């Protein structure tokens, strides 16, 4: 990230802090919360604001496919499958990944689907790229705080990135979500916690399916 972009981001954060913290709020009580949010915002920007060449290539393709396919109700249900077919047609090793996990004392069982792409790096090694067409909505909350809303607004609707990138993003957002729920005196359901959210993309029980050609 260039120095000009850093200056612009820094000014955004300063403007946000000045507009959101009431004059009557004591420095002792507001400073830790403000600094914590600033740290999360900057961290999220750093994590999601960069793409490798391979990630950028896949992201461009997926955005093009989704734009071409549209989002009508008939297509919505099969959109992930259609994107997989499009990627495979363009020569990518893509699959529909279906994860599932059992119920535990901490969270209930669940099933989730996303697109999995294996990219070949310049050194010949394969790298897994996760494509989630409905990423942003997974972290939306009822009655979110202004600070949490700002984080969510920065999230892309479609996530394209490595396991490492996603692994850094999930705990950050789950932590912020819990803070938002607590501040609004709302119940914290187990499916809002990091362990449950990680299961969606990192469950050991993962089946890869290649949709048949139409």
Backbone as CSV, one residue per row, in Angstrom:
resi,resn,N_x,N_y,N_z,CA_x,CA_y,CA_z,C_x,C_y,C_z
1,UNK,0.855,-1.194,0.000,0.000,0.000,0.000,0.883,1.233,0.000
2,UNK,0.664,2.156,-0.960,1.499,3.327,-1.113,1.307,4.329,-0.003
3,UNK,2.241,5.285,0.093,2.181,6.265,1.176,0.941,7.135,1.067
4,UNK,0.512,7.470,-0.178,-0.664,8.311,-0.360,-1.910,7.579,0.135
5,UNK,-2.019,6.264,-0.204,-3.159,5.478,0.249,-3.166,5.371,1.758
6,UNK,-1.988,5.217,2.366,-1.897,5.133,3.816,-2.342,6.430,4.463
7,UNK,-1.955,7.564,3.861,-2.355,8.865,4.395,-3.867,9.024,4.304
8,UNK,-4.465,8.609,3.166,-5.905,8.718,2.999,-6.632,7.846,4.006
9,UNK,-6.130,6.607,4.217,-6.752,5.707,5.170,-6.628,6.256,6.579
10,UNK,-5.465,6.799,6.895,-5.260,7.379,8.215,-6.203,8.528,8.465
11,UNK,-6.427,9.361,7.435,-7.336,10.491,7.588,-8.767,10.005,7.775
12,UNK,-9.150,8.926,7.059,-10.474,8.351,7.228,-10.702,7.908,8.670
13,UNK,-9.702,7.226,9.206,-9.807,6.742,10.582,-9.913,7.907,11.552
14,UNK,-9.081,8.951,11.355,-9.116,10.112,12.250,-10.468,10.826,12.163
15,UNK,-11.001,10.964,10.922,-12.295,11.605,10.751,-13.394,10.802,11.422
16,UNK,-13.281,9.473,11.305,-14.281,8.605,11.918,-14.262,8.743,13.437
17,UNK,-13.058,8.718,14.007,-12.924,8.815,15.457,-13.495,10.133,15.961
18,UNK,-13.182,11.215,15.271,-13.636,12.534,15.695,-15.159,12.658,15.617
19,UNK,-15.770,11.991,14.611,-17.213,12.121,14.433,-18.003,11.191,15.330
20,UNK,-17.404,10.053,15.743,-18.142,9.047,16.488,-18.010,9.169,18.006
21,UNK,-16.932,9.719,18.515,-16.735,9.785,19.961,-17.362,11.052,20.512
22,UNK,-18.399,10.956,21.360,-19.042,12.138,21.920,-18.084,12.924,22.786
23,UNK,-18.281,14.243,22.808,-17.397,15.107,23.587,-17.474,14.792,25.062
24,UNK,-18.634,14.279,25.523,-18.817,14.004,26.939,-18.181,12.698,27.385
25,UNK,-17.763,11.885,26.436,-17.163,10.595,26.785,-15.751,10.798,27.288
26,UNK,-15.433,10.172,28.398,-14.107,10.343,28.987,-13.065,9.627,28.161
27,UNK,-11.851,10.139,28.148,-10.763,9.535,27.399,-10.460,8.142,27.932
28,UNK,-10.598,7.975,29.233,-10.269,6.688,29.846,-11.159,5.577,29.339
29,UNK,-12.452,5.870,29.111,-13.380,4.828,28.679,-13.436,4.675,27.173
30,UNK,-13.237,5.759,26.406,-13.398,5.700,24.954,-12.131,5.306,24.221
31,UNK,-10.969,5.659,24.749,-9.721,5.414,24.030,-9.467,3.939,23.725
32,UNK,-9.581,3.015,24.711,-9.316,1.604,24.398,-10.233,1.062,23.313
33,UNK,-11.530,1.392,23.392,-12.492,0.906,22.396,-12.183,1.479,21.017
34,UNK,-11.873,2.761,20.970,-11.564,3.414,19.702,-10.311,2.838,19.069
35,UNK,-9.281,2.642,19.882,-8.026,2.090,19.372,-8.211,0.656,18.910
36,UNK,-9.046,-0.094,19.616,-9.309,-1.478,19.249,-9.995,-1.543,17.892
37,UNK,-10.988,-0.680,17.690,-11.681,-0.649,16.401,-10.735,-0.193,15.289
38,UNK,-9.944,0.814,15.574,-8.995,1.310,14.573,-8.045,0.201,14.152
39,UNK,-7.586,-0.579,15.139,-6.678,-1.685,14.842,-7.363,-2.723,13.951
40,UNK,-8.612,-3.073,14.274,-9.345,-4.058,13.481,-9.568,-3.553,12.051
41,UNK,-9.934,-2.286,11.928,-10.198,-1.725,10.604,-8.923,-1.742,9.747
42,UNK,-7.833,-1.300,10.324,-6.577,-1.272,9.575,-6.110,-2.684,9.232
43,UNK,-6.292,-3.620,10.174,-5.895,-5.003,9.927,-6.712,-5.614,8.801
44,UNK,-8.027,-5.363,8.821,-8.899,-5.890,7.777,-8.529,-5.309,6.415
45,UNK,-8.230,-4.032,6.402,-7.815,-3.374,5.161,-6.514,-3.989,4.637
46,UNK,-5.608,-4.273,5.525,-4.318,-4.854,5.137,-4.496,-6.278,4.604
47,UNK,-5.366,-7.054,5.253,-5.567,-8.450,4.861,-6.304,-8.574,3.531
48,UNK,-7.411,-7.853,3.404,-8.285,-8.017,2.240,-7.973,-7.069,1.088
49,UNK,-7.116,-6.093,1.344,-6.834,-5.097,0.315,-5.775,-5.511,-0.689
50,UNK,-5.195,-6.682,-0.510,-4.131,-7.136,-1.407,-4.491,-8.480,-2.025
51,UNK,-4.108,-8.654,-3.288,-4.329,-9.912,-3.997,-3.035,-10.345,-4.678
52,UNK,-2.774,-11.639,-4.650,-1.672,-12.157,-5.443,-2.121,-12.123,-6.905
53,UNK,-1.187,-12.342,-7.803,-1.547,-12.343,-9.230,-2.608,-13.409,-9.521
54,UNK,-2.428,-14.582,-8.908,-3.380,-15.669,-9.124,-4.755,-15.346,-8.574
55,UNK,-4.808,-14.778,-7.379,-6.084,-14.396,-6.768,-6.784,-13.330,-7.598
56,UNK,-6.019,-12.349,-8.050,-6.597,-11.269,-8.853,-7.154,-11.812,-10.166
57,UNK,-6.471,-12.774,-10.739,-6.908,-13.387,-12.000,-8.235,-14.107,-11.814
58,UNK,-8.327,-14.910,-10.750,-9.562,-15.653,-10.479,-10.696,-14.699,-10.122
59,UNK,-10.380,-13.695,-9.317,-11.394,-12.716,-8.909,-12.007,-12.022,-10.131
60,UNK,-11.160,-11.626,-11.071,-11.647,-10.956,-12.281,-12.572,-11.875,-13.077
61,UNK,-12.177,-13.148,-13.166,-12.989,-14.123,-13.896,-14.341,-14.320,-13.214
62,UNK,-14.315,-14.511,-11.883,-15.553,-14.784,-11.145,-16.511,-13.601,-11.225
63,UNK,-15.996,-12.393,-11.062,-16.845,-11.206,-11.164,-17.479,-11.108,-12.549
64,UNK,-16.727,-11.479,-13.567,-17.247,-11.459,-14.938,-18.352,-12.501,-15.098
65,UNK,-18.121,-13.709,-14.569,-19.125,-14.768,-14.667,-20.427,-14.354,-13.976
66,UNK,-20.303,-13.857,-12.749,-21.483,-13.484,-11.968,-22.266,-12.378,-12.675
67,UNK,-21.545,-11.444,-13.259,-22.197,-10.357,-13.989,-22.944,-10.901,-15.206
68,UNK,-22.353,-11.880,-15.872,-22.973,-12.479,-17.050,-24.191,-13.322,-16.674
69,UNK,-24.065,-14.071,-15.576,-25.125,-14.986,-15.175,-26.303,-14.287,-14.530
70,UNK,-26.037,-13.150,-13.897,-27.096,-12.448,-13.198,-27.438,-13.127,-11.885
71,UNK,-28.470,-12.618,-11.202,-28.822,-13.167,-9.893,-30.332,-13.391,-9.764
72,UNK,-30.954,-13.894,-10.838,-32.384,-14.198,-10.759,-32.590,-15.356,-9.798
73,UNK,-33.808,-15.555,-9.326,-34.081,-16.604,-8.353,-33.732,-17.980,-8.888
74,UNK,-33.998,-18.226,-10.166,-33.695,-19.530,-10.753,-32.193,-19.785,-10.762
75,UNK,-31.408,-18.745,-11.008,-29.962,-18.905,-11.095,-29.291,-18.866,-9.724
76,UNK,-29.918,-18.222,-8.755,-29.309,-18.045,-7.443,-28.911,-19.382,-6.826
77,UNK,-29.810,-20.362,-6.914,-29.587,-21.659,-6.285,-28.403,-22.392,-6.920
78,UNK,-28.208,-22.202,-8.183,-27.161,-22.948,-8.897,-25.962,-22.081,-9.274
79,UNK,-25.902,-20.879,-8.729,-24.850,-19.945,-9.137,-23.451,-20.507,-8.890
80,UNK,-23.241,-21.117,-7.736,-21.917,-21.674,-7.426,-21.533,-22.766,-8.420
81,UNK,-22.499,-23.612,-8.750,-22.233,-24.689,-9.709,-21.894,-24.117,-11.088
82,UNK,-22.635,-23.077,-11.472,-22.383,-22.466,-12.771,-21.008,-21.798,-12.827
83,UNK,-20.600,-21.179,-11.722,-19.275,-20.555,-11.664,-18.185,-21.618,-11.767
84,UNK,-18.400,-22.759,-11.108,-17.436,-23.863,-11.206,-17.304,-24.321,-12.650
85,UNK,-18.423,-24.481,-13.332,-18.396,-24.905,-14.731,-17.680,-23.888,-15.611
86,UNK,-17.915,-22.610,-15.346,-17.249,-21.554,-16.108,-15.736,-21.601,-15.889
87,UNK,-15.338,-21.754,-14.637,-13.903,-21.814,-14.317,-13.254,-23.020,-14.983
88,UNK,-13.907,-24.162,-14.899,-13.357,-25.374,-15.521,-13.285,-25.221,-17.039
89,UNK,-14.270,-24.542,-17.594,-14.257,-24.296,-19.030,-13.104,-23.411,-19.461
90,UNK,-12.634,-22.571,-18.541,-11.494,-21.701,-18.823,-10.173,-22.324,-18.388
91,UNK,-10.218,-23.603,-18.032,-8.981,-24.327,-17.748,-8.545,-24.374,-16.298
92,UNK,-9.392,-23.935,-15.360,-9.030,-23.961,-13.949,-9.475,-25.273,-13.296
93,UNK,-8.729,-25.693,-12.310,-9.083,-26.885,-11.528,-10.026,-26.437,-10.412
94,UNK,-11.298,-26.371,-10.730,-12.285,-25.838,-9.793,-13.287,-26.910,-9.392
95,UNK,-13.762,-26.801,-8.151,-14.736,-27.754,-7.628,-15.700,-27.035,-6.702
96,UNK,-16.860,-27.631,-6.520,-17.791,-27.157,-5.505,-17.435,-27.886,-4.218
97,UNK,-17.059,-27.146,-3.201,-16.629,-27.742,-1.938,-17.793,-27.697,-0.945
98,UNK,-18.164,-28.859,-0.426,-19.267,-28.961,0.521,-18.711,-29.422,1.863
99,UNK,-18.735,-28.547,2.835,-18.236,-28.892,4.165,-19.402,-29.203,5.093
100,UNK,-19.142,-30.032,6.086,-20.137,-30.344,7.105,-19.418,-30.618,8.418
101,UNK,-20.113,-30.401,9.506,-19.498,-30.615,10.819,-20.563,-31.072,11.802
102,UNK,-20.119,-31.862,12.757,-21.032,-32.429,13.741,-21.312,-31.438,14.863
103,UNK,-22.389,-31.698,15.564,-22.755,-30.868,16.711,-21.802,-31.145,17.878
104,UNK,-21.414,-30.103,18.585,-20.561,-30.243,19.764,-21.207,-29.478,20.920
105,UNK,-20.517,-29.484,22.050,-21.029,-28.750,23.212,-20.987,-27.242,22.980
106,UNK,-20.206,-26.810,21.983,-20.035,-25.379,21.723,-20.878,-24.862,20.572
107,UNK,-21.216,-25.729,19.609,-22.030,-25.261,18.493,-22.778,-26.406,17.830
108,UNK,-23.806,-26.048,17.080,-24.634,-27.046,16.406,-23.999,-27.486,15.093
109,UNK,-24.533,-28.574,14.530,-24.000,-29.085,13.274,-24.389,-28.153,12.125
110,UNK,-23.722,-28.307,10.998,-24.029,-27.442,9.870,-23.439,-27.952,8.571
111,UNK,-23.844,-27.317,7.482,-23.348,-27.636,6.137,-23.128,-26.317,5.409
112,UNK,-22.079,-26.270,4.594,-21.794,-25.042,3.865,-21.178,-25.377,2.515
113,UNK,-21.349,-24.483,1.539,-20.803,-24.676,0.194,-20.042,-23.439,-0.273
114,UNK,-18.950,-23.678,-0.941,-18.200,-22.603,-1.567,-17.418,-23.187,-2.745
115,UNK,-16.770,-22.349,-3.497,-16.002,-22.793,-4.666,-14.530,-22.901,-4.301
116,UNK,-13.932,-24.003,-4.696,-12.532,-24.287,-4.399,-11.750,-24.340,-5.717
117,UNK,-10.648,-23.588,-5.789,-9.828,-23.556,-6.999,-8.381,-23.861,-6.643
118,UNK,-7.770,-24.786,-7.367,-6.359,-25.106,-7.164,-5.540,-24.397,-8.242
119,UNK,-4.702,-23.456,-7.803,-3.860,-22.702,-8.731,-2.448,-23.272,-8.730
120,UNK,-1.789,-23.239,-9.865,-0.402,-23.665,-9.958,0.491,-22.428,-9.880
121,UNK,1.351,-22.377,-8.863,2.246,-21.244,-8.687,3.379,-21.290,-9.709
122,UNK,4.160,-20.220,-9.767,5.277,-20.152,-10.715,6.320,-21.232,-10.459
123,UNK,6.442,-21.645,-9.176,7.430,-22.676,-8.849,6.869,-24.091,-9.028
124,UNK,5.647,-24.179,-9.541,5.051,-25.477,-9.810,4.187,-26.019,-8.686
125,UNK,4.234,-25.398,-7.527,3.432,-25.866,-6.405,1.984,-25.411,-6.553
126,UNK,1.069,-26.216,-6.012,-0.347,-25.877,-6.078,-0.756,-25.056,-4.855
127,UNK,-1.624,-24.096,-5.080,-2.121,-23.238,-4.007,-3.636,-23.228,-4.065
128,UNK,-4.257,-23.429,-2.912,-5.713,-23.446,-2.833,-6.264,-22.033,-2.701
129,UNK,-7.216,-21.700,-3.568,-7.871,-20.401,-3.516,-9.360,-20.631,-3.237
130,UNK,-9.862,-19.985,-2.212,-11.261,-20.111,-1.824,-12.068,-18.984,-2.462
131,UNK,-13.184,-19.353,-3.061,-14.093,-18.371,-3.666,-15.454,-18.528,-2.994
132,UNK,-15.890,-17.513,-2.279,-17.192,-17.542,-1.620,-18.049,-16.435,-2.211
133,UNK,-19.140,-16.819,-2.861,-19.988,-15.861,-3.563,-20.922,-15.083,-2.641
134,UNK,-21.011,-15.521,-1.394,-21.925,-14.857,-0.457,-21.212,-14.594,0.870
135,UNK,-19.995,-14.123,0.781,-19.132,-13.993,1.947,-19.627,-12.945,2.941
136,UNK,-19.944,-11.785,2.446,-20.296,-10.658,3.315,-21.481,-10.966,4.223
137,UNK,-22.497,-11.599,3.679,-23.710,-11.848,4.456,-23.479,-12.807,5.621
138,UNK,-22.406,-13.599,5.562,-22.120,-14.539,6.648,-21.798,-13.828,7.961
139,UNK,-21.425,-12.567,7.873,-20.999,-11.836,9.065,-21.961,-10.704,9.453
140,UNK,-23.082,-10.612,8.778,-24.034,-9.550,9.094,-24.747,-9.840,10.410
141,UNK,-25.081,-8.768,11.139,-25.692,-8.881,12.460,-26.970,-8.050,12.542
142,UNK,-27.878,-8.427,13.437,-29.024,-7.560,13.708,-28.578,-6.385,14.571
143,UNK,-29.076,-5.225,14.295,-28.789,-4.024,15.081,-27.278,-3.833,15.334
144,UNK,-26.465,-3.837,14.293,-25.017,-3.692,14.490,-24.648,-2.298,14.976
145,UNK,-23.538,-2.210,15.688,-23.032,-0.907,16.103,-22.457,-0.196,14.884
146,UNK,-22.214,1.097,15.016,-21.652,1.869,13.903,-20.266,1.367,13.539
147,UNK,-19.487,0.990,14.542,-18.132,0.515,14.266,-18.155,-0.827,13.539
148,UNK,-19.083,-1.709,13.928,-19.166,-3.002,13.246,-19.680,-2.825,11.825
149,UNK,-20.624,-1.923,11.661,-21.154,-1.632,10.323,-20.041,-1.169,9.391
150,UNK,-19.120,-0.377,9.917,-18.011,0.100,9.089,-17.133,-1.068,8.634
151,UNK,-16.901,-2.020,9.526,-16.107,-3.194,9.148,-16.824,-4.006,8.070
152,UNK,-18.115,-4.242,8.271,-18.885,-5.043,7.326,-18.960,-4.364,5.955
153,UNK,-19.094,-3.062,5.962,-19.170,-2.333,4.692,-17.890,-2.453,3.879
154,UNK,-16.788,-2.753,4.563,-15.523,-2.911,3.854,-15.388,-4.309,3.242
155,UNK,-16.170,-5.273,3.745,-16.058,-6.646,3.251,-16.544,-6.763,1.811
156,UNK,-15.870,-7.563,1.012,-16.360,-7.808,-0.348,-17.531,-8.778,-0.311
157,UNK,-18.487,-8.607,-1.195,-19.588,-9.571,-1.277,-19.043,-10.929,-1.685
158,UNK,-18.073,-10.920,-2.591,-17.440,-12.157,-3.060,-16.001,-12.196,-2.549
159,UNK,-15.692,-13.223,-1.768,-14.333,-13.387,-1.254,-13.533,-14.265,-2.199
160,UNK,-12.321,-13.827,-2.516,-11.380,-14.627,-3.295,-10.031,-14.520,-2.598
161,UNK,-9.545,-15.632,-2.082,-8.269,-15.552,-1.373,-7.808,-16.900,-0.845
162,UNK,-6.633,-16.886,-0.276,-6.028,-18.100,0.253,-6.631,-18.490,1.596
163,UNK,-6.320,-19.707,2.038,-6.738,-20.156,3.362,-6.137,-19.256,4.432
164,UNK,-4.897,-18.838,4.221,-4.223,-17.973,5.187,-4.961,-16.640,5.333
165,UNK,-5.351,-16.052,4.221,-6.068,-14.776,4.262,-7.404,-14.928,4.987
166,UNK,-8.124,-15.990,4.662,-9.414,-16.224,5.300,-9.234,-16.541,6.780
167,UNK,-8.170,-17.279,7.085,-7.898,-17.635,8.475,-7.600,-16.432,9.355
168,UNK,-7.071,-15.383,8.779,-6.805,-14.151,9.529,-8.068,-13.293,9.646
169,UNK,-8.925,-13.379,8.640,-10.119,-12.534,8.596,-11.192,-12.981,9.580
170,UNK,-11.424,-14.280,9.664,-12.524,-14.805,10.476,-12.426,-14.412,11.958
171,UNK,-11.301,-14.652,12.649,-11.231,-14.285,14.067,-11.425,-12.792,14.299
172,UNK,-10.902,-11.988,13.404,-11.021,-10.542,13.536,-12.490,-10.119,13.491
173,UNK,-13.228,-10.644,12.520,-14.632,-10.278,12.368,-15.500,-10.868,13.480
174,UNK,-15.209,-12.090,13.888,-15.984,-12.705,14.963,-15.791,-11.950,16.274
175,UNK,-14.579,-11.524,16.539,-14.298,-10.732,17.737,-15.087,-9.433,17.712
176,UNK,-15.099,-8.768,16.560,-15.838,-7.508,16.422,-17.339,-7.749,16.532
177,UNK,-17.816,-8.880,16.003,-19.247,-9.200,16.068,-19.689,-9.397,17.512
178,UNK,-18.884,-10.091,18.287,-19.215,-10.324,19.696,-19.241,-9.005,20.465
179,UNK,-18.302,-8.131,20.164,-18.276,-6.812,20.816,-19.543,-6.031,20.472
180,UNK,-19.980,-6.119,19.216,-21.181,-5.418,18.781,-22.410,-5.958,19.503
181,UNK,-22.536,-7.285,19.579,-23.680,-7.901,20.248,-23.724,-7.536,21.735
182,UNK,-22.559,-7.546,22.371,-22.492,-7.193,23.789,-22.913,-5.746,24.010
183,UNK,-22.430,-4.872,23.143,-22.743,-3.449,23.287,-24.238,-3.187,23.125
184,UNK,-24.895,-4.019,22.294,-26.334,-3.863,22.074,-27.157,-4.727,23.031
185,UNK,-26.475,-5.374,23.986,-27.149,-6.249,24.964,-27.942,-7.360,24.284
186,UNK,-27.378,-7.921,23.233,-28.008,-9.013,22.507,-27.329,-10.337,22.856
187,UNK,-28.082,-11.417,22.721,-27.539,-12.752,22.979,-26.444,-13.085,21.972
188,UNK,-25.400,-13.763,22.433,-24.310,-14.172,21.547,-24.498,-15.638,21.197
189,UNK,-25.076,-15.938,20.035,-25.297,-17.337,19.656,-23.978,-18.031,19.326
190,UNK,-23.899,-19.327,19.535,-22.648,-20.057,19.270,-22.198,-19.990,17.820
191,UNK,-23.160,-19.802,16.898,-22.772,-19.754,15.480,-22.162,-18.415,15.074
192,UNK,-22.006,-17.513,16.034,-21.309,-16.263,15.757,-19.851,-16.324,16.203
193,UNK,-19.474,-17.411,16.828,-18.123,-17.521,17.377,-17.146,-18.068,16.331
194,UNK,-15.874,-17.824,16.577,-14.832,-18.168,15.602,-14.832,-19.638,15.210
195,UNK,-14.943,-20.539,16.194,-14.865,-21.974,15.907,-15.940,-22.418,14.925
196,UNK,-17.153,-21.907,15.111,-18.238,-22.274,14.213,-18.013,-21.698,12.824
197,UNK,-17.656,-20.427,12.755,-17.456,-19.787,11.457,-16.305,-20.438,10.682
198,UNK,-15.262,-20.841,11.384,-14.140,-21.498,10.716,-14.560,-22.829,10.107
199,UNK,-15.536,-23.494,10.744,-15.997,-24.787,10.237,-16.556,-24.688,8.829
200,UNK,-17.098,-23.532,8.479,-17.692,-23.366,7.153,-16.673,-23.592,6.040
201,UNK,-15.463,-23.115,6.268,-14.437,-23.201,5.224,-13.305,-24.170,5.554
202,UNK,-13.150,-24.528,6.817,-12.006,-25.345,7.221,-12.370,-26.676,7.865
203,UNK,-13.627,-27.098,7.728,-14.021,-28.379,8.297,-13.217,-29.507,7.645
204,UNK,-12.810,-30.481,8.467,-12.057,-31.623,7.943,-12.947,-32.497,7.061
205,UNK,-14.246,-32.423,7.289,-15.182,-33.195,6.478,-15.594,-32.343,5.286
206,UNK,-14.850,-32.470,4.202,-15.067,-31.645,3.025,-15.127,-32.517,1.784
207,UNK,-16.211,-32.408,1.043,-16.367,-33.156,-0.188,-16.289,-32.219,-1.381
208,UNK,-15.493,-32.594,-2.366,-15.372,-31.782,-3.581,-16.178,-32.433,-4.704
209,UNK,-16.990,-31.614,-5.343,-17.823,-32.108,-6.424,-17.600,-31.280,-7.683
210,UNK,-17.552,-31.968,-8.801,-17.425,-31.283,-10.094,-18.771,-31.396,-10.807
211,UNK,-19.529,-30.307,-10.894,-20.849,-30.360,-11.533,-20.735,-30.873,-12.961
212,UNK,-21.677,-31.734,-13.378,-21.646,-32.248,-14.748,-21.871,-31.146,-15.758
213,UNK,-21.277,-31.310,-16.904,-21.475,-30.340,-17.976,-22.927,-30.350,-18.426
214,UNK,-23.451,-29.135,-18.713,-24.857,-29.053,-19.149,-25.007,-29.665,-20.529
